[in-house]
Amino acid sequence: MKMMQKVERMSIKDLSKNEQIALYIRDNPEALSQELMLYVATHYMNYGYIRKRIKELYPKIVKNNIQDNNFVIIPEHYENQE
């Protein structure tokens, strides 16, 4: 509540992105409709989508780390520990 009072006195340009979103949702409760939430859940929290993103990003990450020699070598002595 206190944050909203502070936010209402500021210009929209001076607000952070999260504060702008909070104000928009407060003023437009229909923005979080059930249809929108179902779309977000099925599109962004979908197992297949996550696997697809990993397949897209993994080769780039590995390639960048190989080029930069940015891998950490784990010592072999941990295998001997019981």
Beta strands, then each sheet from edge to edge (+ up, - down):
end
